[in-house]
Amino acid sequence: MTLSELEQALFNLWPRRYAAAWDNVGMQAGDPAAPVRKVLVALDVTDGVAGEAARLGADCIVSHHPLLFSPARSVLAGGPGGLVYRLVRSGVGVISMHTNLDAAPGGLADRFASLFLPSITGRFAAEPDRPDIFFGRLGQIRPIPLSALLDRTRGLLGGPLRYVGDPGRAVSVLALLNGAGKDYIDEAAALGADAYITADLGYHAFQHARELGLAVIDAGHFQTERHAPALFADALRRAAPALEIVESAQTDLIRFHA
């Protein structure tokens, strides 16, 4: 399989049309005609992941977060664009499946929701002007206090949690959006959610949610998307069984000091 054929196999699984208009999905670096035998799947493309690929002898990194978001003004060893330079020099291709992986049926939003919901009963956070593409999921759970939902979230995702809401409040309608979800607090509340699990919330977002009467849990960006590599691995082992797939040992780059 070539790098280009691997990209097409990934788009067959999570079509490009599900990507947000601002996103950069697909092949990010490498020779489209280069053969691919071993693939490292990861959440991000970092220096550490690039080193992991080199040690493993991987031909390609498949990541959730794109290597390139905005046009590079330079690609220099040891300087701006140094990671791109390193990957190209070492012959490691990069393919990223980002918001298309989030939104597509059976993608990361569905996987994230399945950790908490017995079934998905609603969707929200639509891509502008594309009302069939949603990044958030909604569903009902057996009523539990917010404190128990916090414990469940910590157990499923790991990492510290930030939240607002009465710990004793009953939660039966739950909204979820992996990654940055501050822009959809109003929509989650309007849909009748008792609580909303997402990431990357600032102080004023918490304040606004409390004013709306919506409990929100910020579980961390890495934590809400940590299942992306396993999703890649499971799907590629079925779609391309000749490939050797390795999940990255990458951990959250953010450290906490108590």
C-alpha positions as CSV (number, residue, x, y, z in Angstrom):
1,M,0.0,0.0,0.0
2,T,1.3,3.5,-0.8
3,L,0.9,6.6,1.3
4,S,-1.7,7.9,-1.2
5,E,-3.7,4.6,-1.0
6,L,-3.6,4.7,2.8
7,E,-5.0,8.2,2.7
8,Q,-7.8,7.0,0.5
9,A,-8.5,4.1,2.8
10,L,-8.8,6.5,5.7
11,F,-11.2,8.8,3.7
12,N,-13.3,5.7,2.9
13,L,-13.7,5.3,6.6
14,W,-14.1,8.9,7.6
15,P,-15.0,10.9,4.4
16,R,-13.5,14.3,3.8
17,R,-16.9,15.9,3.5
18,Y,-17.4,15.6,7.3
19,A,-14.4,17.9,7.9
20,A,-15.1,21.5,9.0
21,A,-14.5,24.1,6.4
22,W,-11.5,25.6,8.3
23,D,-9.8,22.2,8.8
24,N,-6.8,20.7,7.1
25,V,-7.3,16.9,6.8
26,G,-5.5,14.3,4.7
27,M,-1.9,14.0,3.7
28,Q,0.3,16.5,5.4
29,A,3.8,15.4,4.5
30,G,5.6,12.6,2.5
31,D,5.8,11.0,-0.9
32,P,2.3,9.9,-2.1
33,A,3.9,7.0,-4.0
34,A,6.0,5.8,-1.0
35,P,5.3,2.3,0.2
36,V,3.7,2.0,3.7
37,R,4.1,-1.2,5.8
38,K,4.1,0.1,9.4
39,V,1.9,2.8,10.7
40,L,2.1,4.7,14.0
41,V,-1.3,6.1,15.1
42,A,-1.4,9.0,17.5
43,L,-3.4,11.9,18.8
44,D,-0.8,14.5,17.8
45,V,2.3,14.8,15.7
46,T,5.0,16.0,18.1
47,D,8.8,15.7,18.4
48,G,8.2,12.8,20.8
49,V,5.9,11.0,18.4
50,A,8.3,11.6,15.5
51,G,11.1,10.0,17.6
52,E,8.8,7.1,18.4
53,A,8.1,6.6,14.7
54,A,11.8,6.6,14.0
55,R,12.6,4.0,16.7
56,L,9.8,1.8,15.4
57,G,10.7,2.1,11.8
58,A,7.2,3.4,11.0
59,D,6.7,4.6,7.4
60,C,3.7,6.8,8.3
61,I,2.1,8.6,11.3
62,V,-1.7,8.8,11.2
63,S,-2.8,11.5,13.6
64,H,-6.0,13.1,14.8
65,H,-4.7,16.6,15.1
66,P,-3.2,18.0,11.9
67,L,0.6,18.6,11.6
68,L,-0.2,21.7,9.5
69,F,-3.0,24.2,10.2
70,S,-1.8,27.4,8.6
71,P,0.6,27.9,5.7
72,A,4.2,27.4,6.7
73,R,6.4,30.5,6.0
74,S,9.6,28.4,6.3
75,V,10.7,24.8,7.0
76,L,14.1,24.9,8.6
77,A,16.1,22.3,10.6
78,G,16.1,23.4,14.2
79,G,13.9,26.3,13.5
80,P,10.3,27.1,12.3
81,G,8.9,24.1,10.6
82,G,11.6,21.9,12.1
83,L,9.3,19.0,12.8
84,V,8.1,19.0,9.2
85,Y,11.7,19.1,8.0
86,R,12.7,16.2,10.3
87,L,9.8,14.0,9.2
88,V,10.4,14.6,5.5
89,R,14.1,14.0,5.9
90,S,13.4,10.7,7.7
91,G,10.9,9.6,5.1
92,V,8.0,9.4,7.5
93,G,4.7,10.4,5.9
94,V,1.9,12.1,7.9
95,I,-1.9,11.8,7.3
96,S,-4.3,13.5,9.6
97,M,-8.0,12.8,10.1
98,H,-9.4,15.6,12.3
99,T,-12.9,16.9,12.3
100,N,-14.0,14.3,9.7
101,L,-13.0,11.7,12.3
102,D,-15.0,13.6,14.9
103,A,-18.2,14.0,13.0
104,A,-18.5,10.9,10.7
105,P,-20.7,8.0,11.7
106,G,-18.8,5.6,13.8
107,G,-16.1,8.3,14.4
108,L,-14.7,9.9,17.5
109,A,-17.8,11.7,18.7
110,D,-19.7,8.5,18.6
111,R,-16.9,6.6,20.3
112,F,-16.7,9.3,23.0
113,A,-20.5,9.3,23.5
114,S,-20.6,5.5,23.8
115,L,-18.5,5.6,26.9
116,F,-21.3,7.4,28.7
117,L,-24.6,6.8,26.8
118,P,-26.5,3.6,26.2
119,S,-27.8,5.2,23.0
120,I,-27.5,8.6,21.2
121,T,-30.8,10.4,21.0
122,G,-29.7,13.7,19.6
123,R,-26.9,15.6,17.9
124,F,-25.8,19.2,18.2
125,A,-22.9,21.6,17.2
126,A,-23.6,21.5,13.5
127,E,-21.1,22.6,10.9
128,P,-22.3,26.0,9.6
129,D,-24.4,25.7,6.5
130,R,-24.1,21.9,6.6
131,P,-27.0,20.8,8.9
132,D,-26.3,17.1,8.4
133,I,-22.9,17.3,10.1
134,F,-22.7,17.4,13.9
135,F,-19.8,17.3,16.3
136,G,-21.8,16.9,19.6
137,R,-23.9,14.0,20.9
138,L,-26.8,13.9,23.4
139,G,-28.5,11.1,25.2
140,Q,-30.3,9.9,28.4
141,I,-28.7,8.0,31.3
142,R,-30.0,6.5,34.4
143,P,-30.4,9.5,36.8
144,I,-27.3,9.9,38.9
145,P,-26.0,12.8,41.0
146,L,-23.4,15.1,39.4
147,S,-20.8,13.8,41.9
148,A,-21.3,10.3,40.6
149,L,-20.9,11.5,37.0
150,L,-17.7,13.2,38.0
151,D,-16.4,10.0,39.4
152,R,-17.4,8.1,36.3
153,T,-15.8,10.6,34.0
154,R,-12.5,10.5,36.0
155,G,-12.6,6.7,35.9
156,L,-13.2,6.6,32.1
157,L,-11.0,9.4,31.0
158,G,-8.4,9.9,33.7
159,G,-6.9,13.3,34.4
160,P,-8.1,16.0,36.7
161,L,-11.6,17.5,36.1
162,R,-12.8,21.1,36.3
163,Y,-16.6,21.6,36.7
164,V,-19.4,23.9,37.8
165,G,-22.7,22.6,39.2
166,D,-24.3,21.3,42.4
167,P,-22.7,17.9,43.1
168,G,-26.0,16.6,44.4
169,R,-28.0,17.6,41.3
170,A,-29.5,14.7,39.4
171,V,-28.3,14.2,35.8
172,S,-30.3,12.3,33.3
173,V,-29.7,14.1,30.0
174,L,-26.1,14.3,29.1
175,A,-24.4,16.3,26.3
176,L,-20.9,15.4,25.1
177,L,-18.4,17.0,22.7
178,N,-14.8,15.8,22.6
179,G,-12.2,18.5,22.3
180,A,-13.0,22.3,22.5
181,G,-16.7,22.8,23.2
182,K,-17.1,26.2,24.7
183,D,-19.1,27.5,21.7
184,Y,-21.9,25.1,22.3
185,I,-22.9,25.7,25.9
186,D,-26.1,27.5,24.9
187,E,-27.1,24.8,22.5
188,A,-26.5,22.0,25.1
189,A,-28.6,23.9,27.6
190,A,-31.4,24.6,25.1
191,L,-31.6,20.9,24.3
192,G,-32.4,20.2,27.9
193,A,-29.0,18.7,29.0
194,D,-28.5,18.5,32.7
195,A,-24.7,18.3,32.2
196,Y,-22.2,18.8,29.4
197,I,-18.8,17.0,29.2
198,T,-16.3,18.7,26.9
199,A,-12.9,20.5,27.1
200,D,-10.9,23.7,26.8
201,L,-13.4,25.8,28.8
202,G,-12.3,29.2,30.2
203,Y,-13.5,31.0,33.3
204,H,-16.2,33.0,31.6
205,A,-17.6,29.8,29.9
206,F,-18.0,28.2,33.3
207,Q,-19.7,31.4,34.6
208,H,-22.1,31.4,31.6
209,A,-23.0,27.7,32.0
210,R,-23.7,28.3,35.7
211,E,-26.0,31.2,34.9
212,L,-27.9,28.9,32.4
213,G,-28.3,26.2,35.1
214,L,-26.1,23.8,33.1
215,A,-23.5,21.7,34.9
216,V,-20.4,21.4,32.8
217,I,-17.3,19.2,33.2
218,D,-14.1,20.1,31.5
219,A,-12.3,16.7,31.3
220,G,-9.3,17.9,29.2
221,H,-8.7,18.0,25.5
222,F,-6.3,15.1,25.5
223,Q,-8.6,13.0,27.8
224,T,-11.7,13.5,25.7
225,E,-9.9,12.5,22.5
226,R,-7.5,9.9,23.9
227,H,-9.4,7.1,22.2
228,A,-8.6,8.4,18.7
229,P,-5.5,6.2,18.3
230,A,-7.4,3.1,19.3
231,L,-10.2,4.0,16.8
232,F,-7.6,4.4,14.1
233,A,-6.0,1.1,15.0
234,D,-9.2,-0.9,15.2
235,A,-10.4,0.4,11.8
236,L,-7.2,0.0,10.0
237,R,-6.6,-3.5,11.1
238,R,-9.9,-4.4,9.5
239,A,-9.6,-2.2,6.4
240,A,-5.9,-2.9,5.7
241,P,-4.8,-6.1,7.5
242,A,-1.5,-6.2,5.7
243,L,-0.3,-3.1,7.6
244,E,1.4,-3.3,10.9
245,I,-0.4,-0.8,13.2
246,V,1.2,0.5,16.4
247,E,-0.5,2.8,18.9
248,S,1.6,5.7,20.2
249,A,2.6,5.8,23.8
250,Q,1.9,9.5,23.8
251,T,0.6,11.0,27.0
252,D,-1.0,14.4,27.9
253,L,1.6,17.1,27.5
254,I,-0.1,19.3,30.2
255,R,1.2,18.8,33.8
256,F,-0.6,19.7,37.0
257,H,1.0,20.9,40.2
258,A,-1.1,20.4,43.3
